Amino acid sequence: MTEATQTNGAHGEEPSRRDFIYIATGGTLAVGGAFTIWPFIDQMNPAADVLALASTEVNISELEEGQEITVIYRESPHFVRRRTAAEVESARDVNVASLPDRDARNFNLGDGAPATDENRSALTAEIAEGVEIDDALRASLLVTSANCTHLGCVPTEGAGDYNAWFCPCHGSHYDTSGRIRRGPAPENLSIPIMTFISASVLRLG
Ligand code: FES
C-alpha cells in the first residue's frame, strides 16, 4: 500500500465535528455565492420592456384574398388582411381631403404623409435585399393596429358602413384602408413598421 493510499485512508474516516463545521460553512458560502451572482446574471437578460419591443413575423403565403388574421405585435393585436381587388379599389377611390383624419398614420412613412390607400398598404413596407415580391400582393396587404383609436376596443371585421371594420363600443366605422370614416374615433388605425424579409414572410417591427 502506498503512502498516498494511506493518506486517502485517513480522509476516508467518519468526518469529525470540526470537519462537519468546515463542510457546512463551505456549503453556505457556495449557496451565498450563487445568490450573490444571480442578480448580476439576471441583469444581463433582456428586460421585459426590451422583450416587448420584439418583432413579429407573419407568414403571408397562406393568406387568401379576402382573408384576415390577427397577430400579436408588441403585446397588441394587429389585423393582417389580404384585401380583394374590390376592397383596394374602393379604398383608392376616396378623396383624402374628405377624410376625418388625413394622416396616413404609417410608421413606415412618418408624420404628415397623406392617407391615400397606397400610403396605408404594404407598398410602404421595406423589402429586404434580394427579395422579389409582387406589387399587386403588396398593394393588397393591409396591416393595422386592431385597437380602435377611440378607447381601444377591437373592431369587428366585415361590418359597419364600409363593410370593413366597425367598433361596436361607441360606433366607429373604418373603411377598407383602416381609415376612420364615421364615429368618435379620432384617428386612422395605425400601421406598424414592416419589412418583407422573404416573398412569404412579412416582419412587423
Ligand atoms: S372604443 Fe371604439 S368607438 Fe369607442
Residues whose N, C-alpha, C, O or C-beta is under 5 A from the ligand:
A	BS01	FES	C148 H150 L151 G152 C153 C167 C169 H170 G171 S172
